[in-house]
Amino acid sequence: MNGDAAFPPAEEAADLKLDDHLPFLLVRAAEAVGRLVARSHEERFGLDAAEWRVLARLAEADEPVPLAQGRGAEDAGARRAARALMRQGLAEAGPRGATLTEEGRRAHLAIAHLVQAYEAALMSGLTPGEASSLKQLLRRLAAAAERLGGEGA
């Protein structure tokens, strides 16, 4: 699964239909939902997707969150988003990490209500059991992909 396998002979036709291909379906759904929600964050609150994720993580934390010190793109993006939140007065840095300001808590609450409304609308065609199963299956797929990619070991 590491990409080193040779391609099969061209004569062997693969029975692959893109619209039935799981990775394509996942990406298509994630991009559509992501665009919908990101547009609302940006238009209503002036936050991009990375800033919303950091705001939500800070809101979930019971104590200050240390800003990532890694050099990876994800860590750099989180640091950039945290700095943007601080410039907007939504977060502040302390000796043990970042926390939300009172304004940041109010912004999180407003955005959380919006995000929950979008989730409810998206899940409205599913039974509660199907919605729960979908979330469990997505977590399992993410964990399997991380294992296959060597990320979760």
FIKOL-252054 format. One record per atom (N, C-alpha, C): residue in three letters; atom name; x, y, z negated. Coordinates in pm, 1 decimal, padded with zeros to 6 digits. Layout:
BEGIN
R  residu  atome        px        py        pz
R     ALA     CA         X         Y         Z
...
***
This chain:
BEGIN
R  residu  atome        px        py        pz
R     MET      N   00081.2  -00120.2   00000.0
R     MET     CA   00000.0   00000.0   00000.0
R     MET      C   00085.4   00126.3   00000.0
R     ASN      N   00216.4   00112.0   00014.0
R     ASN     CA   00302.5   00229.7   00003.8
R     ASN      C   00332.1   00294.2   00138.8
R     GLY      N   00266.9   00250.8   00245.6
R     GLY     CA   00286.4   00313.7   00374.4
R     GLY      C   00401.4   00255.7   00453.5
R     ASP      N   00473.2   00155.7   00400.9
R     ASP     CA   00586.8   00098.6   00471.3
R     ASP      C   00546.8  -00014.1   00565.8
R     ALA      N   00422.6  -00060.1   00556.2
R     ALA     CA   00379.7  -00171.8   00640.1
R     ALA      C   00376.9  -00129.5   00786.1
R     ALA      N   00412.1  -00222.9   00873.5
R     ALA     CA   00411.6  -00195.3   01016.8
R     ALA      C   00267.6  -00187.6   01067.1
R     PHE      N   00246.7  -00111.3   01172.0
R     PHE     CA   00114.7  -00103.5   01232.5
R     PHE      C   00083.1  -00234.4   01303.2
R     PRO      N  -00045.1  -00275.9   01300.8
R     PRO     CA  -00081.6  -00398.1   01373.3
R     PRO      C  -00073.0  -00372.4   01524.0
R     PRO      N  -00068.2  -00479.9   01601.9
R     PRO     CA  -00065.0  -00462.1   01747.8
R     PRO      C  -00186.9  -00382.8   01794.6
R     ALA      N  -00167.8  -00301.5   01897.2
R     ALA     CA  -00275.1  -00215.1   01947.9
R     ALA      C  -00394.5  -00295.2   01998.2
R     GLU      N  -00371.2  -00419.7   02039.5
R     GLU     CA  -00480.1  -00501.1   02091.5
R     GLU      C  -00580.5  -00537.6   01983.2
R     GLU      N  -00537.3  -00536.6   01857.9
R     GLU     CA  -00626.4  -00570.4   01747.2
R     GLU      C  -00706.1  -00446.2   01708.5
R     ALA      N  -00827.9  -00440.2   01757.6
R     ALA     CA  -00913.0  -00324.1   01730.9
R     ALA      C  -00960.2  -00327.1   01585.7
R     ALA      N  -00943.0  -00216.2   01518.6
R     ALA     CA  -00991.4  -00205.2   01381.5
R     ALA      C  -01138.9  -00168.7   01385.1
R     ASP      N  -01215.1  -00235.7   01301.8
R     ASP     CA  -01358.2  -00205.0   01292.3
R     ASP      C  -01376.8  -00100.6   01183.0
R     LEU      N  -01337.5   00021.0   01214.7
R     LEU     CA  -01343.0   00130.0   01117.8
R     LEU      C  -01435.0   00238.6   01170.8
R     LYS      N  -01539.1   00265.7   01097.0
R     LYS     CA  -01631.0   00375.1   01129.3
R     LYS      C  -01606.0   00484.6   01026.5
R     LEU      N  -01562.2   00598.1   01072.3
R     LEU     CA  -01523.9   00705.5   00981.7
R     LEU      C  -01636.1   00740.8   00884.7
R     ASP      N  -01759.5   00746.6   00932.3
R     ASP     CA  -01870.6   00784.1   00844.6
R     ASP      C  -01902.6   00679.3   00738.9
R     ASP      N  -01842.9   00560.2   00748.4
R     ASP     CA  -01859.5   00456.0   00647.5
R     ASP      C  -01731.0   00432.0   00567.7
R     HIS      N  -01627.3   00507.3   00596.4
R     HIS     CA  -01494.9   00490.3   00534.6
R     HIS      C  -01493.9   00562.9   00399.1
R     LEU      N  -01472.6   00489.2   00290.6
R     LEU     CA  -01481.8   00544.2   00155.5
R     LEU      C  -01397.8   00670.3   00134.8
R     PRO      N  -01269.6   00671.9   00169.5
R     PRO     CA  -01192.7   00795.6   00147.8
R     PRO      C  -01253.6   00915.8   00222.2
R     PHE      N  -01302.8   00893.6   00344.1
R     PHE     CA  -01365.3   01003.3   00418.3
R     PHE      C  -01490.3   01052.5   00346.6
R     LEU      N  -01573.2   00959.8   00299.8
R     LEU     CA  -01696.0   00997.4   00229.5
R     LEU      C  -01665.9   01074.4   00101.0
R     LEU      N  -01565.7   01028.6   00026.5
R     LEU     CA  -01528.8   01096.3  -00097.9
R     LEU      C  -01478.1   01237.7  -00070.9
R     VAL      N  -01391.0   01251.5   00027.6
R     VAL     CA  -01336.2   01383.2   00060.6
R     VAL      C  -01447.0   01475.3   00109.9
R     ARG      N  -01531.9   01423.0   00195.8
R     ARG     CA  -01642.0   01503.8   00249.4
R     ARG      C  -01732.7   01553.7   00137.1
R     ALA      N  -01769.8   01465.4   00045.3
R     ALA     CA  -01855.5   01504.9  -00067.2
R     ALA      C  -01783.5   01603.9  -00157.5
R     ALA      N  -01657.9   01574.8  -00190.8
R     ALA     CA  -01582.1   01663.1  -00280.4
R     ALA      C  -01565.2   01801.7  -00219.3
R     GLU      N  -01535.2   01808.1  -00090.2
R     GLU     CA  -01517.2   01938.3  -00025.7
R     GLU      C  -01647.5   02016.2  -00020.4
R     ALA      N  -01757.5   01949.6   00011.6
R     ALA     CA  -01886.4   02018.4   00020.0
R     ALA      C  -01928.8   02072.3  -00116.4
R     VAL      N  -01919.8   01989.2  -00219.2
R     VAL     CA  -01956.9   02031.7  -00353.9
R     VAL      C  -01859.3   02139.0  -00402.7
R     GLY      N  -01730.9   02117.4  -00378.9
R     GLY     CA  -01630.1   02214.7  -00421.3
R     GLY      C  -01651.9   02351.2  -00359.5
R     ARG      N  -01683.2   02354.5  -00229.4
R     ARG     CA  -01709.1   02483.6  -00163.7
R     ARG      C  -01831.0   02552.5  -00224.4
R     LEU      N  -01936.1   02476.9  -00247.2
R     LEU     CA  -02059.3   02531.4  -00304.4
R     LEU      C  -02033.1   02595.1  -00440.5
R     VAL      N  -01969.4   02520.2  -00528.4
R     VAL     CA  -01946.7   02568.1  -00664.3
R     VAL      C  -01840.2   02678.5  -00665.7
R     ALA      N  -01733.9   02661.4  -00589.6
R     ALA     CA  -01627.4   02762.6  -00587.0
R     ALA      C  -01680.0   02896.4  -00535.1
R     ARG      N  -01765.3   02890.9  -00434.1
R     ARG     CA  -01821.7   03015.2  -00379.9
R     ARG      C  -01900.8   03089.3  -00488.1
R     SER      N  -01976.1   03014.9  -00569.4
R     SER     CA  -02054.2   03080.1  -00674.7
R     SER      C  -01963.9   03138.6  -00783.3
R     HIS      N  -01854.1   03068.6  -00819.4
R     HIS     CA  -01758.8   03122.3  -00918.4
R     HIS      C  -01699.8   03253.3  -00867.5
R     GLU      N  -01658.5   03248.2  -00741.6
R     GLU     CA  -01590.3   03362.7  -00682.3
R     GLU      C  -01685.7   03481.5  -00669.1
R     GLU      N  -01804.3   03456.0  -00612.8
R     GLU     CA  -01897.1   03565.5  -00587.7
R     GLU      C  -01953.4   03624.7  -00716.2
R     ARG      N  -01988.0   03540.2  -00810.8
R     ARG     CA  -02055.4   03589.7  -00931.1
R     ARG      C  -01960.0   03631.2  -01041.8
R     PHE      N  -01842.8   03565.7  -01048.6
R     PHE     CA  -01755.5   03589.1  -01163.2
R     PHE      C  -01613.8   03628.7  -01124.4
R     GLY      N  -01580.4   03626.7  -00996.7
R     GLY     CA  -01447.1   03664.6  -00952.3
R     GLY      C  -01338.5   03564.9  -00988.1
R     LEU      N  -01376.5   03438.3  -01012.1
R     LEU     CA  -01279.5   03334.5  -01047.7
R     LEU      C  -01266.1   03234.1  -00935.1
R     ASP      N  -01143.1   03196.6  -00903.5
R     ASP     CA  -01125.7   03088.9  -00807.1
R     ASP      C  -01137.4   02954.5  -00879.9
R     ALA      N  -01131.0   02845.1  -00804.1
R     ALA     CA  -01152.6   02711.5  -00861.9
R     ALA      C  -01049.6   02678.7  -00969.8
R     ALA      N  -00923.3   02714.1  -00947.1
R     ALA     CA  -00818.6   02684.4  -01046.1
R     ALA      C  -00842.6   02763.1  -01175.0
R     GLU      N  -00883.8   02888.7  -01161.3
R     GLU     CA  -00910.5   02970.3  -01279.2
R     GLU      C  -01028.9   02914.1  -01358.3
R     TRP      N  -01131.7   02867.0  -01286.5
R     TRP     CA  -01246.2   02805.1  -01355.1
R     TRP      C  -01202.4   02680.4  -01430.1
R     ARG      N  -01118.8   02596.7  -01367.4
R     ARG     CA  -01073.2   02473.7  -01434.9
R     ARG      C  -00996.7   02507.1  -01563.4
R     VAL      N  -00909.0   02605.9  -01557.5
R     VAL     CA  -00832.7   02644.4  -01677.0
R     VAL      C  -00926.2   02703.7  -01781.6
R     LEU      N  -01018.9   02787.9  -01739.5
R     LEU     CA  -01116.5   02845.2  -01832.7
R     LEU      C  -01194.1   02733.3  -01902.4
R     ALA      N  -01238.5   02633.9  -01825.5
R     ALA     CA  -01314.7   02522.1  -01883.0
R     ALA      C  -01228.4   02440.3  -01979.0
R     ARG      N  -01102.9   02413.6  -01943.8
R     ARG     CA  -01013.2   02338.0  -02033.3
R     ARG      C  -00989.3   02413.8  -02163.0
R     LEU      N  -00969.8   02544.1  -02153.4
R     LEU     CA  -00949.6   02623.7  -02274.5
R     LEU      C  -01075.3   02621.9  -02361.6
R     ALA      N  -01192.1   02625.2  -02298.3
R     ALA     CA  -01317.7   02623.0  -02373.4
R     ALA      C  -01338.6   02488.7  -02442.9
R     GLU      N  -01289.8   02380.7  -02383.2
R     GLU     CA  -01304.9   02246.9  -02442.0
R     GLU      C  -01211.1   02224.0  -02559.7
R     ALA      N  -01102.7   02298.3  -02563.7
R     ALA     CA  -00998.3   02274.4  -02663.8
R     ALA      C  -01038.2   02329.5  -02800.5
R     ASP      N  -01002.0   02256.6  -02903.5
R     ASP     CA  -01028.0   02299.8  -03041.1
R     ASP      C  -00914.8   02386.5  -03096.5
R     GLU      N  -00804.4   02391.3  -03024.5
R     GLU     CA  -00688.4   02468.3  -03069.3
R     GLU      C  -00618.3   02525.1  -02947.0
R     PRO      N  -00521.4   02614.6  -02966.2
R     PRO     CA  -00451.8   02672.2  -02850.1
R     PRO      C  -00393.8   02563.8  -02759.1
R     VAL      N  -00397.8   02591.1  -02629.7
R     VAL     CA  -00349.7   02496.1  -02529.4
R     VAL      C  -00214.3   02544.2  -02478.7
R     PRO      N  -00109.1   02463.0  -02499.0
R     PRO     CA   00022.0   02503.0  -02445.0
R     PRO      C   00015.6   02512.8  -02292.7
R     LEU      N   00073.9   02617.9  -02238.6
R     LEU     CA   00078.9   02630.7  -02093.8
R     LEU      C   00180.3   02532.0  -02040.0
R     ALA      N   00144.1   02463.5  -01933.6
R     ALA     CA   00228.6   02359.0  -01875.9
R     ALA      C   00366.6   02414.0  -01841.9
R     GLN      N   00468.7   02337.5  -01875.9
R     GLN     CA   00605.9   02378.5  -01849.4
R     GLN      C   00667.2   02304.2  -01730.7
R     GLY      N   00591.1   02211.5  -01672.1
R     GLY     CA   00643.1   02133.1  -01560.4
R     GLY      C   00664.9   02217.5  -01436.5
R     ARG      N   00731.1   02157.8  -01339.5
R     ARG     CA   00763.0   02228.2  -01215.7
R     ARG      C   00670.9   02187.9  -01100.9
R     GLY      N   00580.7   02094.5  -01124.8
R     GLY     CA   00493.1   02047.6  -01018.4
R     GLY      C   00394.5   02154.7  -00974.5
R     ALA      N   00337.3   02133.7  -00856.8
R     ALA     CA   00242.6   02229.8  -00801.0
R     ALA      C   00121.0   02246.4  -00891.1
R     GLU      N   00076.0   02136.8  -00952.8
R     GLU     CA  -00040.6   02145.2  -01040.8
R     GLU      C  -00009.8   02231.1  -01163.2
R     ASP      N   00107.7   02212.0  -01223.5
R     ASP     CA   00147.6   02292.5  -01339.5
R     ASP      C   00161.6   02439.8  -01301.6
R     ALA      N   00222.3   02465.5  -01186.5
R     ALA     CA   00239.7   02604.2  -01141.4
R     ALA      C   00104.5   02668.8  -01115.5
R     GLY      N   00012.0   02593.5  -01057.5
R     GLY     CA  -00121.9   02646.9  -01032.7
R     GLY      C  -00195.7   02677.6  -01161.3
R     ALA      N  -00180.2   02590.7  -01261.5
R     ALA     CA  -00244.5   02614.0  -01390.9
R     ALA      C  -00184.8   02737.1  -01458.9
R     ARG      N  -00054.2   02754.5  -01450.5
R     ARG     CA   00009.2   02872.8  -01509.9
R     ARG      C  -00038.2   03000.5  -01439.4
R     ARG      N  -00044.9   02995.7  -01306.8
R     ARG     CA  -00092.1   03111.7  -01230.6
R     ARG      C  -00235.7   03144.5  -01269.3
R     ALA      N  -00321.1   03042.3  -01279.2
R     ALA     CA  -00460.7   03064.1  -01316.2
R     ALA      C  -00471.9   03120.6  -01457.6
R     ALA      N  -00391.7   03068.5  -01550.7
R     ALA     CA  -00393.9   03118.9  -01688.4
R     ALA      C  -00352.0   03265.8  -01693.0
R     ARG      N  -00248.4   03301.0  -01617.1
R     ARG     CA  -00205.6   03442.1  -01613.5
R     ARG      C  -00316.5   03530.9  -01557.5
R     ALA      N  -00386.7   03482.2  -01455.1
R     ALA     CA  -00497.7   03559.3  -01397.4
R     ALA      C  -00608.9   03578.7  -01500.5
R     LEU      N  -00639.4   03474.0  -01577.5
R     LEU     CA  -00741.2   03485.4  -01682.1
R     LEU      C  -00698.7   03587.1  -01787.5
R     MET      N  -00569.5   03588.7  -01820.1
R     MET     CA  -00518.7   03684.5  -01919.1
R     MET      C  -00529.6   03826.8  -01866.0
R     ARG      N  -00496.5   03846.2  -01738.7
R     ARG     CA  -00507.5   03980.4  -01678.9
R     ARG      C  -00652.5   04029.8  -01681.2
R     GLN      N  -00746.7   03937.4  -01667.3
R     GLN     CA  -00888.9   03973.5  -01665.8
R     GLN      C  -00947.8   03984.6  -01806.7
R     GLY      N  -00866.5   03957.2  -01907.8
R     GLY     CA  -00913.4   03966.7  -02044.9
R     GLY      C  -00996.3   03847.6  -02090.1
R     LEU      N  -00988.6   03736.1  -02017.7
R     LEU     CA  -01066.7   03617.3  -02051.2
R     LEU      C  -00988.7   03519.6  -02138.9
R     ALA      N  -00857.3   03531.1  -02140.4
R     ALA     CA  -00771.9   03443.5  -02221.4
R     ALA      C  -00657.9   03526.6  -02277.0
R     GLU      N  -00595.5   03471.1  -02379.5
R     GLU     CA  -00478.5   03537.1  -02437.5
R     GLU      C  -00377.4   03431.5  -02477.3
R     ALA      N  -00251.6   03471.6  -02474.8
R     ALA     CA  -00144.4   03379.5  -02510.8
R     ALA      C  -00100.7   03407.5  -02653.6
R     GLY      N  -00077.4   03299.7  -02725.5
R     GLY     CA  -00025.6   03311.0  -02861.1
R     GLY      C   00096.6   03223.1  -02873.9
R     PRO      N   00156.2   03216.4  -02991.7
R     PRO     CA   00277.9   03137.7  -03009.1
R     PRO      C   00258.3   02987.5  -02984.6
R     ARG      N   00136.3   02937.8  -03003.4
R     ARG     CA   00111.4   02793.9  -02984.4
R     ARG      C   00042.8   02762.2  -02852.8
R     GLY      N   00009.1   02865.4  -02773.9
R     GLY     CA  -00055.5   02840.4  -02645.7
R     GLY      C  -00164.6   02940.8  -02616.9
R     ALA      N  -00243.6   02910.4  -02515.3
R     ALA     CA  -00348.6   03000.9  -02469.1
R     ALA      C  -00482.4   02966.6  -02533.3
R     THR      N  -00561.4   03070.2  -02554.5
R     THR     CA  -00697.9   03054.8  -02604.8
R     THR      C  -00787.5   03150.2  -02527.5
R     LEU      N  -00917.3   03124.7  -02534.1
R     LEU     CA  -01012.8   03216.0  -02472.3
R     LEU      C  -01036.8   03334.6  -02565.2
R     THR      N  -01058.9   03449.6  -02505.4
R     THR     CA  -01104.4   03565.9  -02579.9
R     THR      C  -01255.9   03553.3  -02595.5
R     GLU      N  -01315.1   03644.6  -02670.4
R     GLU     CA  -01461.7   03643.9  -02682.5
R     GLU      C  -01525.9   03661.7  -02545.1
R     GLU      N  -01470.0   03750.1  -02464.6
R     GLU     CA  -01521.5   03769.6  -02328.5
R     GLU      C  -01505.8   03641.6  -02247.0
R     GLY      N  -01395.4   03570.6  -02266.3
R     GLY     CA  -01373.9   03443.9  -02196.7
R     GLY      C  -01476.0   03339.1  -02236.7
R     ARG      N  -01511.9   03335.9  -02365.4
R     ARG     CA  -01614.8   03241.0  -02411.6
R     ARG      C  -01750.7   03274.0  -02349.8
R     ARG      N  -01782.8   03403.1  -02340.8
R     ARG     CA  -01909.9   03443.2  -02278.3
R     ARG      C  -01909.3   03407.7  -02129.5
R     ALA      N  -01796.9   03431.3  -02062.0
R     ALA     CA  -01787.6   03396.9  -01919.8
R     ALA      C  -01802.4   03246.5  -01900.8
R     HIS      N  -01736.6   03169.1  -01986.6
R     HIS     CA  -01746.1   03023.8  -01975.4
R     HIS      C  -01890.5   02978.2  -01992.2
R     LEU      N  -01959.7   03033.3  -02088.4
R     LEU     CA  -02098.3   02995.1  -02112.8
R     LEU      C  -02184.9   03024.8  -01990.7
R     ALA      N  -02168.8   03142.8  -01933.1
R     ALA     CA  -02247.3   03180.0  -01814.8
R     ALA      C  -02216.5   03087.6  -01697.3
R     ILE      N  -02088.1   03061.5  -01674.8
R     ILE     CA  -02049.6   02974.8  -01562.4
R     ILE      C  -02093.6   02831.5  -01588.9
R     ALA      N  -02082.0   02785.7  -01713.1
R     ALA     CA  -02122.1   02649.2  -01746.2
R     ALA      C  -02270.5   02627.5  -01716.2
R     HIS      N  -02353.4   02726.2  -01746.7
R     HIS     CA  -02496.1   02713.7  -01714.9
R     HIS      C  -02516.4   02701.0  -01564.2
R     LEU      N  -02443.9   02781.0  -01487.6
R     LEU     CA  -02453.8   02775.0  -01341.7
R     LEU      C  -02407.3   02639.0  -01289.2
R     VAL      N  -02293.6   02591.8  -01338.3
R     VAL     CA  -02238.4   02463.6  -01294.5
R     VAL      C  -02334.0   02349.4  -01329.8
R     GLN      N  -02392.4   02355.1  -01448.3
R     GLN     CA  -02488.0   02251.8  -01487.8
R     GLN      C  -02612.3   02255.2  -01399.7
R     ALA      N  -02655.6   02373.2  -01358.1
R     ALA     CA  -02770.4   02383.2  -01267.5
R     ALA      C  -02737.0   02321.9  -01131.4
R     TYR      N  -02615.9   02348.1  -01081.3
R     TYR     CA  -02574.1   02286.6  -00955.2
R     TYR      C  -02569.2   02134.7  -00968.5
R     GLU      N  -02512.5   02086.2  -01079.0
R     GLU     CA  -02505.6   01941.2  -01099.0
R     GLU      C  -02645.5   01880.4  -01102.4
R     ALA      N  -02736.4   01944.2  -01173.0
R     ALA     CA  -02873.4   01893.3  -01180.4
R     ALA      C  -02937.1   01890.1  -01041.8
R     ALA      N  -02915.7   01993.9  -00962.3
R     ALA     CA  -02971.0   01996.8  -00827.0
R     ALA      C  -02909.5   01887.6  -00739.6
R     LEU      N  -02778.8   01869.6  -00752.1
R     LEU     CA  -02711.2   01766.4  -00672.8
R     LEU      C  -02756.5   01625.9  -00712.4
R     MET      N  -02782.1   01604.8  -00839.8
R     MET     CA  -02819.9   01472.7  -00890.5
R     MET      C  -02970.9   01450.3  -00888.4
R     SER      N  -03048.7   01548.4  -00845.0
R     SER     CA  -03194.1   01539.2  -00854.9
R     SER      C  -03252.9   01421.6  -00777.0
R     GLY      N  -03183.7   01374.3  -00676.6
R     GLY     CA  -03232.1   01260.4  -00600.0
R     GLY      C  -03193.8   01125.5  -00659.6
R     LEU      N  -03124.6   01128.6  -00773.0
R     LEU     CA  -03080.7   01005.4  -00838.4
R     LEU      C  -03156.1   00985.6  -00969.6
R     THR      N  -03173.0   00860.7  -01006.8
R     THR     CA  -03226.6   00833.9  -01140.3
R     THR      C  -03116.4   00863.4  -01242.0
R     PRO      N  -03150.5   00881.6  -01369.5
R     PRO     CA  -03045.5   00902.4  -01470.4
R     PRO      C  -02943.8   00787.6  -01471.7
R     GLY      N  -02989.8   00665.6  -01451.9
R     GLY     CA  -02898.3   00550.9  -01448.0
R     GLY      C  -02804.5   00557.0  -01328.7
R     GLU      N  -02856.6   00596.6  -01212.8
R     GLU     CA  -02772.7   00610.4  -01093.7
R     GLU      C  -02669.5   00721.0  -01112.2
R     ALA      N  -02712.9   00831.8  -01171.1
R     ALA     CA  -02619.7   00943.2  -01194.9
R     ALA      C  -02507.2   00899.9  -01288.5
R     SER      N  -02542.2   00827.5  -01393.7
R     SER     CA  -02441.9   00777.1  -01487.7
R     SER      C  -02348.3   00677.5  -01418.3
R     SER      N  -02405.8   00588.2  -01339.6
R     SER     CA  -02324.4   00490.0  -01266.2
R     SER      C  -02231.4   00558.9  -01167.8
R     LEU      N  -02281.2   00660.0  -01098.6
R     LEU     CA  -02197.8   00732.3  -01002.5
R     LEU      C  -02075.7   00791.4  -01072.1
R     LYS      N  -02094.3   00855.0  -01185.9
R     LYS     CA  -01981.4   00914.0  -01258.4
R     LYS      C  -01882.9   00806.5  -01303.5
R     GLN      N  -01934.7   00695.0  -01354.5
R     GLN     CA  -01846.6   00585.4  -01396.8
R     GLN      C  -01768.0   00530.6  -01278.3
R     LEU      N  -01834.7   00511.1  -01165.5
R     LEU     CA  -01767.7   00457.6  -01046.8
R     LEU      C  -01661.6   00554.4  -00995.2
R     LEU      N  -01690.9   00682.8  -00995.1
R     LEU     CA  -01591.7   00780.9  -00950.5
R     LEU      C  -01468.8   00780.8  -01040.9
R     ARG      N  -01489.4   00767.4  -01172.4
R     ARG     CA  -01375.2   00758.3  -01264.4
R     ARG      C  -01291.9   00633.9  -01234.8
R     ARG      N  -01359.4   00521.9  -01209.0
R     ARG     CA  -01287.7   00398.0  -01179.3
R     ARG      C  -01211.5   00408.4  -01047.6
R     LEU      N  -01272.9   00470.1  -00946.5
R     LEU     CA  -01204.3   00488.9  -00818.4
R     LEU      C  -01081.7   00578.6  -00834.9
R     ALA      N  -01095.3   00684.8  -00912.3
R     ALA     CA  -00981.4   00774.8  -00935.5
R     ALA      C  -00868.5   00700.4  -01006.3
R     ALA      N  -00904.0   00619.4  -01106.4
R     ALA     CA  -00802.0   00543.2  -01177.9
R     ALA      C  -00735.1   00441.2  -01086.1
R     ALA      N  -00812.6   00376.2  -01000.5
R     ALA     CA  -00754.8   00279.2  -00906.2
R     ALA      C  -00660.8   00348.5  -00808.3
R     ALA      N  -00700.6   00465.0  -00758.9
R     ALA     CA  -00614.5   00538.3  -00665.5
R     ALA      C  -00485.8   00582.1  -00735.0
R     GLU      N  -00495.7   00624.9  -00860.7
R     GLU     CA  -00376.2   00664.5  -00934.6
R     GLU      C  -00283.3   00545.7  -00955.0
R     ARG      N  -00340.7   00429.3  -00985.2
R     ARG     CA  -00257.1   00308.7  -01001.3
R     ARG      C  -00189.3   00271.9  -00870.1
R     LEU      N  -00265.2   00274.5  -00761.2
R     LEU     CA  -00207.7   00240.5  -00630.0
R     LEU      C  -00099.2   00339.9  -00589.3
R     GLY      N  -00116.4   00464.0  -00629.5
R     GLY     CA  -00017.5   00567.1  -00595.7
R     GLY      C   00094.4   00579.0  -00697.1
R     GLY      N   00090.5   00494.0  -00801.3
R     GLY     CA   00195.4   00496.8  -00902.6
R     GLY      C   00184.4   00613.4  -00997.6
R     GLU      N   00067.7   00680.0  -01004.5
R     GLU     CA   00052.7   00798.3  -01090.3
R     GLU      C   00007.1   00764.0  -01230.3
R     GLY      N  -00064.0   00653.4  -01248.9
R     GLY     CA  -00122.6   00626.8  -01378.7
R     GLY      C  -00044.0   00530.4  -01464.6
R     ALA      N   00072.5   00490.3  -01421.1
R     ALA     CA   00148.2   00389.4  -01495.0
R     ALA      C   00216.4   00445.8  -01615.5
***
